[in-house]
Amino acid sequence: MSISEFYPNIFYMGGTTLYTYFNGYVTWLVNLGKMFPDKDLTIIYSKSTPEIIAKLSPYYRCIQWQKDARYACDRLISTYGSYNYPDNIHAQEGKYLFIHGRPSGKITNRADIYDRYIAVSQDGAEAAQSCYPKHVEYIWNPLVIDETKIDRSLRLMSAQRIGPEKRLDRIETMAETLDELKLPYSWDLFRREKQVAKSSGLFFREPVDSILPYLKSTDYFVLLSDHEGCPYVVLEAMKMGVKLVLTPLKAYKELGLMENPNVTFIPFEYFEPQNHAQLKSLILKIYYQKDNPVSYDLSGYDQGIKEAYAQILK
């Protein structure tokens, strides 16, 4: 048997608990690692995924367990569901069991080998006390959030009447690309036709009398149609100070939007499969510009409309 390097703190991920998705225990590990960046922390895992290990690796030395190795540490920390840590992990000072679940019934499967039993709330400790051979204490879970490193979710909305020129397929392609890029987003689409969303962030809504309350809280209004007359909802979005994602139509040139920094135009050809890389690049730009300030000057438009109708109305 080979002798491994000595690690002060070993967290064991194994046993009957499968760490193949981002569950509460993995969240606990991430926050604990953030709270103690100066500690030497190691995770020995029997099974996980590259995504989970990528989440943990900034804070832990992550090592996949090998049966022919010998692991030594000062402290071994395991969790409810991972009682049966392997015999080739040796703790010299102490063994700690954190109880993240709510066990029922007396635990006999090696549960007596731990020096301390720690639940994550007082209620959890009281519930677990009858299951373990020693006193169960509790320590609340750590939570460390650095808001400066969190990019806000992208909020989109669209409104469409029935008609093939509105090109629902382009909306679905853009939503699928957001999924592919793993960007957090929610996209409300007000449409009378019943539809099943192909993307997790795309939500079909029943039409409403006024979309103004929805526009008020969105980042971009999206309209990817083949042609438009006077796109009322685009004008509403401009009045509300909302950025726009549009296809390059003549109507928008009349409105003076072609060079407006608040408007992103997606060329028609970007929705063709051979130009998918260009679409991805533009969607990334849309995402990272969502918090840019917005302003439109509609004074000339409003005055022109008022004067034109004044000559028509008696």
N, C-alpha and C positions, 0 to 999 in steps of 0.2 A: 504494500500500500504506500503510495507517495505521500509525502508530508507537504501540506499546503502552507501558505503564508499565514501568519497570525493576524487576526482582525479584532480590534477592540469590541465592536458591536456588530453582531450578526442578526439580521432579520430573516427568518425563514418563511418562504412562501411555498407551501406545498400541502401535503396531506390530502384531506377530502375537499379542500377549497381550491377551485380552479381560478387562477388569476389570468383569465383570458379576455376580460373586458374591464372597463374602468368602473369598478365598484367602490363601495364605501371604504373598504380596507386600503385600496390603492390610493384613494383620495387622502386617507389618513397618513399614509407613508409620504406622499408628496408634501403635505403641509408640515409634517414633522421634519422632513429634510430641509424645507425652507426656513423653519424656525431655528434650526441648529446647523448653520452652514460651516461652523468651526469644528464640528464633531466628525470623527472618522467612522462612517456608516457603510455597512456592506449588506447587500441582499443576496442570499442564496435561494435560488428559485428552481423548482423542479419542472414547472411548466408555465409558460406565459406566452405573450405575443411580442413581436418587434415594436408595436405601437405602445404597449404598456412599459416595456423596458426603456423606450425612448423618453417616456414621461418621467421615469424614475432616475435615469442615468445622470442628470445634472446634479443630483443630490446624494447618490449612492454609488458605490462600486458594485456592479451587478454581475454575478457569477452564476452560471448554470450548474446545478448540482451534478456531481459525478460520483458514482458508487465506489470507485477505486481511489478516491482522494480522502484526505483527512483534514477537516476544518477545525480550527481552534479559535477561541475568542474569550474575552473577559465576560461578556454578557450575551446571552442568547434571548431573542425576543420573538415569540411566536404568537399565533392568534387562535381563537376559537375556530375549530375546523381543521387546524394544523397540529393537533396534539402529537401525532406520531412523527416528530422530526427525526431524521435519520440518525442512526447510531454513530455515524462518522462525523457528526458535529459535536464538539466537546466545549462546554462552557466552564471556565475555571472559577468565576466569582458568583454568577447568579443566572437563573433562568426565569423569565417573566412571561406570563400568558396574558395577553390582552383579549378581553371578551367583547367582541363587537356585535355579536348576535345576542339572541335571547334563548339560551339553552333551557331545556326542560328534562327533568329526570336526572338521576345521579350519574355523573361522568366517572367511569372507571378505566377508560382506555388511556392509560399512562398519564392521566391528569394530575396524579399526585407527585409527579417528578418536578414540578415547578416550585420555585421559592416564593413567588408572589403572583397573586391573581388580581388582575386589574380590569374592572369594567369601565365603560366610557360614560356612565352617568350613575347617579345615586340609585335611581329606579332600576337600572340594569344590574347594579351590584346586589340590591336586595332580592331581585328575582333570581339571580344566579347563585346566591349564597348556599342554598340547599343542595346544589349540584356539585360543589367542590369540597375537597377535604380541608381547606384552610380558609381563613378570613378573606373575603373578596372586598377590596378597596375600589375606589374609582378616581379617574382623572378624565376630565372632559377632553374631547378631541381638539387638537390645535387647528387654528385656521389662520393662514397668512395669505393676504391678497395684496398684490402690488398693482394698483389700478393703472399705473403709468404704462404697464406692459400688456394691458388688455385693450384690444381694438374692438370697438362697439360693433354689434351686429348690423348688417346692411338691411335697410327697410325699403322695400319696393312696393309699388302698387300700379295696377292697370285697370282700365274700364273699357269694355268692349260690347258693342251691340253684335247681333248675329250677322255674320257676313264673312265670306272667305278672304276678302281683301284685308281683313284685320290680322291675319296670319298668326293664329294661335301656335302654329308649329314653330315660329321663331321664338316666341316666349318660352315654349318648352325646351328648345335648344339652348337658350340662354340659361334657363334654370338648371338643366342638366350639366352645363359647363360650370356653373357655380358649385354644384355638387362635386364635380370632378376636381375642382380646385380646393375643395374642403373649406370654403368660405362660409362663415355663419351668416344666414340671411333669412328673412321672411318676406314673402311676396303675395300680396292680396290681389286677386283678379276678380273683379265684379263682372259677371257674365251670366246672361239668362239661361244659356244652354247648360244642361247637366254634364258634368265632366269628372273623370277620375284623374287626380293629379299624378303625374309620372315622377315628380320630384318631391322630396320630403319637405322642402321649404315653400312650395307653391300651394296656395290655398284658394279654392274657388268659392266665391261669395255670391249670395243673391244680390241683384241690383238694389240700390238704395236711392231715396229721393235726392239726397245730397251727399256727394263724396268729400265735401270740404272738411269735415272733421277728420277724415282719414288722410287727406292731403296734408293736414296740419302737422301730423306726426310722422310723415314719411321722408325718406332721403331723396328718392327719385320717382318721378312718374315716368312710366315706360309705355311707349306706343310704337309698335314696329310694323305698321301697316304699309300696304302697297301704294295707297293714295288717300288723301283727305281733302275735304272741301274747306270748311272753317272748323278746325278741331277745337271745339269748345273746351274740352277737358284740359288741353294744353294751355289754353289761355287762363283757365282757372288755376292751374298749377303755377303759372307765372305770377298771377296776382297774389298767390299764397306764398311766393318766394321759395318754390320747390325746384330743385334741379331736374333736368329732363334727359331721358335717353330715347332717341328717335331714329327713324330711318330718314334719309335725306330727300324730303319731298319739296316740291316747288312752293307749297303753302308756307313753309318755314322760312324760305328765302324772302318771301313777301313780308314776313314778320321781322326780318332782320336778325334771324337767329343763327345763320350759318357760321358766324365767327364769334358767337357769344360763348364766353368761358363757362357759363352755367349749363351748357347743352353739350351732350355727347352724341354724336351721330355714328351709327353703326352702318357701314356700307352694306348694301344688299348682298354682295358677293361673300361677305364674311360668314354668312349662314350656310355656305356650301362646304361640304366635308373637307375639300382640299385646302380650305382657308381657315381651318379650325384653330391653328396656332395663333393667327392674327386676332380671332375672336377672343381667345383666352387672354391674350395680352391686353386687349381693350377692356375686358371685364375686370381684370386686376386693377387697371387704372381707375375704373369706375368705383371699385370698392375703396381704394385708398384716398379718393378725392371726396368721399361722402361727407366729410366734416368741413369742407371748404365753405367760406361765407358765400351767400347768394344774394344777388340783387338784379332786378330788371327795371329798365326805364320804359314805362308804358304811357307816359304823359302824352307823347305825340300820337300814339295809337288812340287813346281815349278821346283826345280833342278832335281828331279827324273823324272819328265815328260820330261824335256828338254833332259836329257841323254838318255832316252828310245827312243824318236823319232829320236834322232841323229843317232842311230844305224839302223833305218829303212829307213830314207830318204837318197837318193843318193846325 
